[in-house]
Amino acid sequence: MPELPIQPAALLLDIDGVLHVGEEPLPGAIESLRRLRGLTTGVRLVTNTTSRSRRAIVEQLRGLGFELADAEVLTPAALALAHCRSRSYERVSLMVSESLREDLEELEAGSDGEPADAIVLGDLGSGFTAETLNAAFRRLMDGAELIALQHNRYWRRADGLALDVGAYAAALEYASGVEAVVVGKPSPRFVQAALDDLGVDPAAAAMVGDDIEGDIGGGLDAEVASILVRTGKFRADAVAASAIVPTATVDSIAAVPALFGG
């Protein structure tokens, strides 16, 4: 297998669909992560998961057999918190799961019916109802900012593809005319935050993901070499319809160490 046109010092890895699907590690993923640690100076697991806290994500990965440090997992919640701090928001409507709220506990959450400076939109799962979306829409029409933790169209659950946060964010944007501030992938600011955490420039890193838009498009927009894997939410028709061209495409995470010469 050919190596990458560059030899990155650091690696950014998506989690869902790259390391595991549901409660099953993908074949070779545990060993590949171990090998990649020896081939790079640092690894960050960059996820758009907004249904669980970072602590819960770390616990799940360890339960699946992956070895990792807490600090290696980066989620959009930290960027949303920093964004709200920078604007001195006093009251924020948290449209996120109960699990994720622990990552946003520094924010003063507004009660139902109260005005809000901003809405932080994450994965509500079955909580995405006409009632909750209408409540968010009204707050936006009253001047609240929309902060989307990510903008993925869909993701792959154990039972198949499902709408993701981006679909609901797009509905609110369309109805209200308010453009969301996206802090997760494909926002280059999320990729840059991971690079800053590793202390490397874009030219010294590579992204690995299963989403042609969120992972590959986001990585390339941040000038990071981006490797697409044919697992998780990968769909050949979506890739063919996209104008995004990955730096490399491989069958799975098990093939990535060879790209690094390992």
N, C-alpha and C positions, 0 to 999 in steps of 0.2 A: 504494500500500500504506500502511495506517495506521502511524503511529509508535507506539512504546511509550508507555504511560501515564506513564512517567518517562523521563528522559534520562540514562542511567547514564554515569558518568565512567570506569568501568573494566569490563573484560570478562573473564569466565572461559570458556574454550573447552575442551570435551572434544576428544579427538584422533581415536581410532579411530571410524569411522562418521560423523564430522563433517568432518574435514579429508581423510581418506583411508580406503579399504577395501583391505586387503592392500597391494600395492605400487603402487597407482594413486591419485593425488590425485582427489578428487571434482571434478566440473566446476565451475569458477569459484572453487575453494577458495583457491588461491594468491593470486589477485587480491583476493578478499574479505578475506583476512587483512591484506593490504597496506592496503586501504581502511579497515578497522576500526582499524588503528593510528592513522590520521589523524583518526579520529572520537572517539577515547577518549584518556584520559591514561595508560592502561596495559593490557596484555593478559597473562594468564597461561594457559598451556595445562595444564589439570588432567586428568590421566589416571589411570584405574584399572589401566592395564597393569602387570602384575606378572611378566611373563615376560622382561622386558628391563630393563637398567639405564637410568638417566636419560641417560647418555652415549650408549648405543645408540639410544635414542629420538630424541635430538637429531640424531645422525648420519643416521638414516633419514629424518627430516623434511627435513633439508638435501639429502639425496640425491634426494628427490622434488621439490625446487625451492622449498621454503618457506624464508623468511629468518627467523631467530630467534636469540636469545641463549640460552646455556645456562641462565641463571637464570630464564628465562621458563617453563621446564617444571617442574611440580611433580608428584611421585609420592608414593604412600603410604609408601614405604620410609623417608623422613626422619621421618615421624610415628611409625612403629614404633620406630625407633632412639631417638627422644626418650622414648617411653613406657617402653622397657626401661631407659634411663638413669635415669628418674625413680623407678623401682622397684628400682634397684641390682641387677638380675638378673645373676648370675654365669655362668650357662650357658643358652644358648637353642638350641632345635632349629629349624634353618632349613629349612622345607619350601618352598623357593623354587628357581627355575631357577639354573643356574650363572651366567648373565649378571647376574642381580640381586644376587648375593652381594657384588659389589664395592660396592654401596650400603649394605651391612650389615656390612662388614668390621670395624667397631669392636666388634661383638658377639662374644663367645666362643662359638663354635658347638660344641654337644655332639655327641659321636660316637654312632653307632647303639648302642642298648641302654643308654646312660647316662641317668640322671635329668636332667630339665631344669626350669628355673624357668618357662619359657614356650615355646610353639610359635609361630613366625611363619609363617603360612600364606599362600602366594602361588600363582601358576600353575605347576604342575608338568607340565602337558600330559599326555603319555603316561606320566609318572612317577606319576600318580594310580592306584595299584594297590591291591588288597586288602592287600598287605603293608605299603605305606607308610601307608595309612589305619589299619590295625590298630596299627602302631607308635605313631602319633599318639594313637589312642584310649587306649592303655595309659598313655602319659605323662599324659594328661589325668586319667585315673582315679587316677594317683599324685599329683595336685595341681598339675600345670602349668597355666598360664594360656594360653588360646587367643587369639592376636592375629591377626585376619584383615585382610590388607592391603586387601581390599575385600569386598563382599557382593553382587556382581552375580550374577543367576541364570544368564545366558547372554550370549554375545557373538557377533558376526558375523565369521567368518574368511573368507578368500578362497573357501573351499569350502562355506560355509554356516554356519548357527548351530551353536554348540558350548557345552557346559556350561562355566560359569565358576566362579571360586573360591567364590562364595556357595553353590553347590549342595553342594560338598564340606564347606564350613564348617557348613552346616545339618545334614549327615549326622553330623558329629562332635559338634555341639551336642546333637542328638537322642539319640545313643547314650550320651554321657557325662553329660548334664545340665549341662554347663558352657556358659555363655553367652559367645560371642566378644566381645572388644573389637574393634570395627571402626574402623580408622583411615583408610580410604579412603572414597570415596562409597558410600552416601548419608550417611555420618556428617557432621553439621554442623561437627565439629571440622576436617575436611579443607577444607571451604569457608572456614571462618574463618581457617585458616592461609594460604589464598591471599589473602584480604582483608587480613590483617595484612601480608603480603608486599608488597601494593600500597599499603598505608597508607590504605585507604578503609573507610567504613562499609557495611553491607549495602545501605542505601538508595541508595548511589552505585555499585552494580555490577549486572551481569546475567550469568546463566549461559546457555550454549548447549550443548545435548546431544541425543543420540538415544535416551537411556534414560529412560523415563517415571518409573522409580523412582529409579535411582541419580543421574541428572543433575537431572531436574526436581524430583522429590520432595526430594532432598538440598538443592538450591538453595532451594526454597521453605521448607523447614524452617529454613534459615539466614536467612530473610527477604530473599532475593535474587530479583529478577525473573528468571524462568526461561523460556527460549525452546526449544521442541521442534522439531527438524528431522526431516523424513520421509526420512531416509537411514540407512545403517548398520543397526542392530538395530531401528529403528522398526518397529512392527507395529500396525496400526490396531485389531486386536482386543484387544491388550494395553492400549492407551490407553483403549478403550471400557470395558474391565473394571475400570479403575483409578478410584479416587476423586480422583486428582490432576488438577488443572486447570492447564495451563501458562499463563503470562502471555501468551504468543503461540505460534502454531504456523505454521511456514513450510516450504516444500518442501525447502530446503537452505541451506547456509551462504551460497550466492550471494545469497539474499534478505535476509540479516541486515543488511547496511549500510543498506538502505532504512528499517529499523526505527529506526536511529539518525539518520535524516535525511540520509543520505549516498547 
